[in-house]
Amino acid sequence: MPKDAANNGKAERPPHVAPEQVVDFNYRDPIPQGEDHYTILSRLQRHGPDILWTPHHGGHWITTRAEDIRWVQETYQIFSHEVFIIPRGMTPITMPPLSVDPPLHARFRAVFNPFFQPSKVAAMREKARGLAVGLIERIVRQQSCEVVSEFASILPVIMFLGIVDLPAERREEFLAWGHAFSFAKEQTERNAALGKVLAYLNQVIEERFETPGDDLLSAIAAWRRNARFGSEAEVTGMAALIFFGGLDTVASSITFMLRHLAQNPGHRSRILADPAIIPRAVEEYLRRHGLSNTGRLILQDVERKGAHMKADEMIMVPIGCSSIDDRQYHNPWEVDFDRPELLTSRGAPAHDTFGNGPHKCVGAPLARAELQIVLEEWLARIPDFYLDPDKPMRAHMDSVPGIDEMHLLIGTAG
């Protein structure tokens, strides 16, 4: 088994870690009822030092502030993306371009970039809109929904399946594979799920290599013909990355956004009264609900804020800590569509949700488009809705935090 894969127990505190830097934090622990991962991350920020160390999963460092999150994301020369899940070995394959650092990173990124250019995203908008409208109108007829299974995990996944030209009717099977790979407690279960995904993708890649289409998997299969092609592992890894990356992140963003709107009728009214604010509203929801708890492999000894990090250790970058950082944002827990620090002086989004540096999320333009369409079409048809008080929400943290179950009722709460 790869290094650290089986080490889910507690490690001893090494001498270079100060006692006050130690925190009992396991990002794979269940979330208590009534909380979400942001409330748990807020306790990390209140613990003391900005950079902490936990003994779980073989021991690893944790950044808790936006400035340090951005520093780690951008300093790939020290914090390598070659290992991005804690503990090491949980993903026993390389997934370019995510798990490849510059300068090699760019050659794999070039395979993905054309599929998320503005012209491509614009062409996909109407498909996303039609799909969203159909799902929402069914919810209107029901007057209630479990939003994850009946909406949030359908729209972005079907859009993703269109990009890679995989059968939409197998959506639930693909989701089951992805869920087992991401959340199974035993490494053997994760490996079994990964095996199913790779067997399926390898078959598809062979077909697309012989009979290519205009989809992303065909472009990945064509990498074999590239002068810089190195091995079959590159092709398989790129296919696996796009498969897993398309299944859960946007679904989580949609669910958190709808949760806030269900609890805040004033925000719903503001969007309905001024639809032009929707792009800013989406950026604010992205800021407030940063996702992912990715790891980095530390390549050389480095010191920051009293944390003496050593080569070959791991560090976690919880993007949700940036979302609630009161040093970065005024009243960070509040959703404020008029937030002055929402954009940089150059007009770029001033949040870390899609990452920074060379590994910034390639699918960000499509994610933004889908969230904008959800706000436009959902509120036009369901202006009033609220959380079902008899069916509590269930949430998880893990590598991609999200909500497992959330029930909505249409109308005004009595």
GIRACOR-V755250 format. One record per residue. N is the residue number from 1. RES is the residue in three letters. SS is DSSP state (h for helix, s for strand, l for the rest). NEAR is the number of other ideal C-beta (glycine too) atoms within 10 Angstrom. Layout:
n=N res=RES ss=SS near=NEAR
n=N res=RES ss=SS near=NEAR
//
This chain:
n=1 res=MET ss=l near=11
n=2 res=PRO ss=l near=13
n=3 res=LYS ss=l near=12
n=4 res=ASP ss=l near=19
n=5 res=ALA ss=l near=19
n=6 res=ALA ss=l near=13
n=7 res=ASN ss=l near=16
n=8 res=ASN ss=l near=16
n=9 res=GLY ss=l near=9
n=10 res=LYS ss=l near=14
n=11 res=ALA ss=l near=16
n=12 res=GLU ss=l near=8
n=13 res=ARG ss=l near=14
n=14 res=PRO ss=l near=12
n=15 res=PRO ss=l near=7
n=16 res=HIS ss=l near=14
n=17 res=VAL ss=l near=22
n=18 res=ALA ss=l near=14
n=19 res=PRO ss=h near=7
n=20 res=GLU ss=h near=11
n=21 res=GLN ss=h near=22
n=22 res=VAL ss=s near=17
n=23 res=VAL ss=l near=17
n=24 res=ASP ss=l near=10
n=25 res=PHE ss=l near=22
n=26 res=ASN ss=l near=13
n=27 res=TYR ss=l near=21
n=28 res=ARG ss=l near=16
n=29 res=ASP ss=l near=13
n=30 res=PRO ss=l near=10
n=31 res=ILE ss=l near=19
n=32 res=PRO ss=l near=10
n=33 res=GLN ss=l near=9
n=34 res=GLY ss=l near=9
n=35 res=GLU ss=l near=14
n=36 res=ASP ss=l near=21
n=37 res=HIS ss=h near=22
n=38 res=TYR ss=h near=21
n=39 res=THR ss=h near=15
n=40 res=ILE ss=h near=19
n=41 res=LEU ss=h near=25
n=42 res=SER ss=h near=19
n=43 res=ARG ss=h near=12
n=44 res=LEU ss=h near=20
n=45 res=GLN ss=h near=16
n=46 res=ARG ss=h near=7
n=47 res=HIS ss=h near=17
n=48 res=GLY ss=l near=13
n=49 res=PRO ss=l near=16
n=50 res=ASP ss=l near=21
n=51 res=ILE ss=s near=20
n=52 res=LEU ss=s near=22
n=53 res=TRP ss=s near=24
n=54 res=THR ss=s near=23
n=55 res=PRO ss=l near=19
n=56 res=HIS ss=h near=20
n=57 res=HIS ss=h near=24
n=58 res=GLY ss=h near=21
n=59 res=GLY ss=l near=21
n=60 res=HIS ss=s near=25
n=61 res=TRP ss=s near=25
n=62 res=ILE ss=s near=28
n=63 res=THR ss=s near=28
n=64 res=THR ss=l near=26
n=65 res=ARG ss=l near=19
n=66 res=ALA ss=h near=23
n=67 res=GLU ss=h near=14
n=68 res=ASP ss=h near=22
n=69 res=ILE ss=h near=23
n=70 res=ARG ss=h near=18
n=71 res=TRP ss=h near=17
n=72 res=VAL ss=h near=23
n=73 res=GLN ss=h near=23
n=74 res=GLU ss=h near=15
n=75 res=THR ss=l near=15
n=76 res=TYR ss=l near=18
n=77 res=GLN ss=l near=10
n=78 res=ILE ss=l near=18
n=79 res=PHE ss=s near=25
n=80 res=SER ss=s near=18
n=81 res=HIS ss=l near=23
n=82 res=GLU ss=l near=14
n=83 res=VAL ss=l near=22
n=84 res=PHE ss=l near=21
n=85 res=ILE ss=l near=20
n=86 res=ILE ss=l near=26
n=87 res=PRO ss=l near=22
n=88 res=ARG ss=l near=22
n=89 res=GLY ss=l near=18
n=90 res=MET ss=l near=23
n=91 res=THR ss=l near=22
n=92 res=PRO ss=l near=13
n=93 res=ILE ss=l near=12
n=94 res=THR ss=l near=18
n=95 res=MET ss=l near=24
n=96 res=PRO ss=l near=24
n=97 res=PRO ss=l near=25
n=98 res=LEU ss=l near=25
n=99 res=SER ss=l near=21
n=100 res=VAL ss=l near=23
n=101 res=ASP ss=l near=17
n=102 res=PRO ss=l near=14
n=103 res=PRO ss=l near=8
n=104 res=LEU ss=l near=14
n=105 res=HIS ss=h near=19
n=106 res=ALA ss=h near=12
n=107 res=ARG ss=h near=18
n=108 res=PHE ss=h near=22
n=109 res=ARG ss=h near=18
n=110 res=ALA ss=h near=14
n=111 res=VAL ss=h near=21
n=112 res=PHE ss=h near=20
n=113 res=ASN ss=h near=12
n=114 res=PRO ss=h near=11
n=115 res=PHE ss=h near=19
n=116 res=PHE ss=h near=18
n=117 res=GLN ss=l near=11
n=118 res=PRO ss=h near=9
n=119 res=SER ss=h near=8
n=120 res=LYS ss=h near=14
n=121 res=VAL ss=h near=19
n=122 res=ALA ss=h near=11
n=123 res=ALA ss=h near=10
n=124 res=MET ss=h near=19
n=125 res=ARG ss=h near=15
n=126 res=GLU ss=h near=10
n=127 res=LYS ss=h near=12
n=128 res=ALA ss=h near=22
n=129 res=ARG ss=h near=17
n=130 res=GLY ss=h near=12
n=131 res=LEU ss=h near=20
n=132 res=ALA ss=h near=22
n=133 res=VAL ss=h near=16
n=134 res=GLY ss=h near=12
n=135 res=LEU ss=h near=20
n=136 res=ILE ss=h near=20
n=137 res=GLU ss=h near=13
n=138 res=ARG ss=h near=12
n=139 res=ILE ss=h near=20
n=140 res=VAL ss=h near=13
n=141 res=ARG ss=h near=8
n=142 res=GLN ss=h near=10
n=143 res=GLN ss=l near=12
n=144 res=SER ss=s near=15
n=145 res=CYS ss=s near=24
n=146 res=GLU ss=s near=15
n=147 res=VAL ss=h near=24
n=148 res=VAL ss=h near=22
n=149 res=SER ss=h near=15
n=150 res=GLU ss=h near=16
n=151 res=PHE ss=h near=22
n=152 res=ALA ss=h near=27
n=153 res=SER ss=h near=23
n=154 res=ILE ss=h near=21
n=155 res=LEU ss=h near=21
n=156 res=PRO ss=h near=26
n=157 res=VAL ss=h near=22
n=158 res=ILE ss=h near=15
n=159 res=MET ss=h near=24
n=160 res=PHE ss=h near=23
n=161 res=LEU ss=h near=20
n=162 res=GLY ss=h near=16
n=163 res=ILE ss=h near=18
n=164 res=VAL ss=h near=21
n=165 res=ASP ss=l near=14
n=166 res=LEU ss=l near=20
n=167 res=PRO ss=l near=9
n=168 res=ALA ss=h near=14
n=169 res=GLU ss=h near=8
n=170 res=ARG ss=h near=13
n=171 res=ARG ss=h near=17
n=172 res=GLU ss=h near=12
n=173 res=GLU ss=h near=12
n=174 res=PHE ss=h near=22
n=175 res=LEU ss=h near=17
n=176 res=ALA ss=h near=13
n=177 res=TRP ss=h near=21
n=178 res=GLY ss=h near=20
n=179 res=HIS ss=h near=15
n=180 res=ALA ss=h near=17
n=181 res=PHE ss=h near=23
n=182 res=SER ss=h near=19
n=183 res=PHE ss=h near=17
n=184 res=ALA ss=l near=16
n=185 res=LYS ss=l near=8
n=186 res=GLU ss=l near=10
n=187 res=GLN ss=h near=17
n=188 res=THR ss=h near=9
n=189 res=GLU ss=h near=13
n=190 res=ARG ss=h near=20
n=191 res=ASN ss=h near=16
n=192 res=ALA ss=h near=14
n=193 res=ALA ss=h near=19
n=194 res=LEU ss=h near=20
n=195 res=GLY ss=h near=12
n=196 res=LYS ss=h near=15
n=197 res=VAL ss=h near=19
n=198 res=LEU ss=h near=17
n=199 res=ALA ss=h near=9
n=200 res=TYR ss=h near=17
n=201 res=LEU ss=h near=22
n=202 res=ASN ss=h near=15
n=203 res=GLN ss=h near=10
n=204 res=VAL ss=h near=19
n=205 res=ILE ss=h near=23
n=206 res=GLU ss=h near=11
n=207 res=GLU ss=h near=14
n=208 res=ARG ss=h near=21
n=209 res=PHE ss=h near=17
n=210 res=GLU ss=h near=8
n=211 res=THR ss=l near=9
n=212 res=PRO ss=l near=13
n=213 res=GLY ss=l near=13
n=214 res=ASP ss=l near=8
n=215 res=ASP ss=l near=18
n=216 res=LEU ss=h near=23
n=217 res=LEU ss=h near=24
n=218 res=SER ss=h near=18
n=219 res=ALA ss=h near=20
n=220 res=ILE ss=h near=28
n=221 res=ALA ss=h near=24
n=222 res=ALA ss=h near=16
n=223 res=TRP ss=h near=22
n=224 res=ARG ss=h near=13
n=225 res=ARG ss=h near=8
n=226 res=ASN ss=l near=14
n=227 res=ALA ss=l near=5
n=228 res=ARG ss=l near=10
n=229 res=PHE ss=l near=13
n=230 res=GLY ss=l near=12
n=231 res=SER ss=l near=10
n=232 res=GLU ss=h near=12
n=233 res=ALA ss=h near=12
n=234 res=GLU ss=h near=24
n=235 res=VAL ss=h near=24
n=236 res=THR ss=h near=20
n=237 res=GLY ss=h near=23
n=238 res=MET ss=h near=27
n=239 res=ALA ss=h near=25
n=240 res=ALA ss=h near=23
n=241 res=LEU ss=h near=22
n=242 res=ILE ss=h near=24
n=243 res=PHE ss=h near=24
n=244 res=PHE ss=h near=22
n=245 res=GLY ss=h near=19
n=246 res=GLY ss=l near=23
n=247 res=LEU ss=l near=22
n=248 res=ASP ss=l near=24
n=249 res=THR ss=h near=21
n=250 res=VAL ss=h near=25
n=251 res=ALA ss=h near=25
n=252 res=SER ss=h near=22
n=253 res=SER ss=h near=25
n=254 res=ILE ss=h near=29
n=255 res=THR ss=h near=22
n=256 res=PHE ss=h near=24
n=257 res=MET ss=h near=24
n=258 res=LEU ss=h near=25
n=259 res=ARG ss=h near=19
n=260 res=HIS ss=h near=15
n=261 res=LEU ss=h near=24
n=262 res=ALA ss=h near=21
n=263 res=GLN ss=h near=11
n=264 res=ASN ss=l near=13
n=265 res=PRO ss=h near=15
n=266 res=GLY ss=h near=6
n=267 res=HIS ss=h near=19
n=268 res=ARG ss=h near=19
n=269 res=SER ss=h near=13
n=270 res=ARG ss=h near=14
n=271 res=ILE ss=h near=20
n=272 res=LEU ss=h near=12
n=273 res=ALA ss=h near=8
n=274 res=ASP ss=l near=12
n=275 res=PRO ss=h near=14
n=276 res=ALA ss=h near=7
n=277 res=ILE ss=h near=15
n=278 res=ILE ss=h near=18
n=279 res=PRO ss=h near=13
n=280 res=ARG ss=h near=17
n=281 res=ALA ss=h near=23
n=282 res=VAL ss=h near=23
n=283 res=GLU ss=h near=21
n=284 res=GLU ss=h near=23
n=285 res=TYR ss=h near=23
n=286 res=LEU ss=h near=24
n=287 res=ARG ss=h near=23
n=288 res=ARG ss=h near=23
n=289 res=HIS ss=l near=26
n=290 res=GLY ss=l near=26
n=291 res=LEU ss=l near=23
n=292 res=SER ss=l near=20
n=293 res=ASN ss=s near=22
n=294 res=THR ss=s near=22
n=295 res=GLY ss=s near=25
n=296 res=ARG ss=s near=26
n=297 res=LEU ss=s near=20
n=298 res=ILE ss=s near=21
n=299 res=LEU ss=l near=16
n=300 res=GLN ss=l near=12
n=301 res=ASP ss=l near=13
n=302 res=VAL ss=s near=17
n=303 res=GLU ss=s near=10
n=304 res=ARG ss=s near=17
n=305 res=LYS ss=l near=12
n=306 res=GLY ss=l near=11
n=307 res=ALA ss=s near=21
n=308 res=HIS ss=s near=15
n=309 res=MET ss=s near=21
n=310 res=LYS ss=l near=13
n=311 res=ALA ss=l near=11
n=312 res=ASP ss=l near=11
n=313 res=GLU ss=l near=19
n=314 res=MET ss=s near=23
n=315 res=ILE ss=s near=23
n=316 res=MET ss=s near=23
n=317 res=VAL ss=s near=24
n=318 res=PRO ss=s near=25
n=319 res=ILE ss=h near=23
n=320 res=GLY ss=h near=26
n=321 res=CYS ss=h near=27
n=322 res=SER ss=h near=27
n=323 res=SER ss=h near=23
n=324 res=ILE ss=l near=19
n=325 res=ASP ss=l near=22
n=326 res=ASP ss=l near=13
n=327 res=ARG ss=l near=10
n=328 res=GLN ss=l near=20
n=329 res=TYR ss=l near=21
n=330 res=HIS ss=l near=10
n=331 res=ASN ss=l near=9
n=332 res=PRO ss=l near=20
n=333 res=TRP ss=l near=12
n=334 res=GLU ss=l near=11
n=335 res=VAL ss=l near=18
n=336 res=ASP ss=l near=18
n=337 res=PHE ss=l near=17
n=338 res=ASP ss=l near=9
n=339 res=ARG ss=l near=19
n=340 res=PRO ss=h near=8
n=341 res=GLU ss=h near=12
n=342 res=LEU ss=h near=18
n=343 res=LEU ss=s near=14
n=344 res=THR ss=l near=10
n=345 res=SER ss=l near=6
n=346 res=ARG ss=l near=6
n=347 res=GLY ss=l near=7
n=348 res=ALA ss=l near=9
n=349 res=PRO ss=s near=18
n=350 res=ALA ss=l near=18
n=351 res=HIS ss=l near=24
n=352 res=ASP ss=l near=24
n=353 res=THR ss=l near=23
n=354 res=PHE ss=l near=21
n=355 res=GLY ss=l near=21
n=356 res=ASN ss=l near=15
n=357 res=GLY ss=h near=16
n=358 res=PRO ss=h near=17
n=359 res=HIS ss=h near=23
n=360 res=LYS ss=l near=13
n=361 res=CYS ss=l near=16
n=362 res=VAL ss=l near=20
n=363 res=GLY ss=l near=22
n=364 res=ALA ss=h near=16
n=365 res=PRO ss=h near=17
n=366 res=LEU ss=h near=23
n=367 res=ALA ss=h near=22
n=368 res=ARG ss=h near=19
n=369 res=ALA ss=h near=19
n=370 res=GLU ss=h near=26
n=371 res=LEU ss=h near=22
n=372 res=GLN ss=h near=18
n=373 res=ILE ss=h near=22
n=374 res=VAL ss=h near=28
n=375 res=LEU ss=h near=23
n=376 res=GLU ss=h near=16
n=377 res=GLU ss=h near=20
n=378 res=TRP ss=h near=24
n=379 res=LEU ss=h near=20
n=380 res=ALA ss=h near=13
n=381 res=ARG ss=h near=14
n=382 res=ILE ss=l near=21
n=383 res=PRO ss=l near=16
n=384 res=ASP ss=l near=14
n=385 res=PHE ss=s near=24
n=386 res=TYR ss=s near=16
n=387 res=LEU ss=s near=18
n=388 res=ASP ss=l near=17
n=389 res=PRO ss=l near=10
n=390 res=ASP ss=l near=7
n=391 res=LYS ss=l near=14
n=392 res=PRO ss=l near=12
n=393 res=MET ss=l near=20
n=394 res=ARG ss=s near=14
n=395 res=ALA ss=s near=25
n=396 res=HIS ss=s near=19
n=397 res=MET ss=l near=23
n=398 res=ASP ss=l near=17
n=399 res=SER ss=l near=22
n=400 res=VAL ss=l near=20
n=401 res=PRO ss=l near=27
n=402 res=GLY ss=s near=25
n=403 res=ILE ss=s near=22
n=404 res=ASP ss=s near=14
n=405 res=GLU ss=s near=14
n=406 res=MET ss=l near=24
n=407 res=HIS ss=s near=18
n=408 res=LEU ss=s near=22
n=409 res=LEU ss=s near=19
n=410 res=ILE ss=s near=17
n=411 res=GLY ss=l near=12
n=412 res=THR ss=l near=10
n=413 res=ALA ss=l near=13
n=414 res=GLY ss=l near=6
//
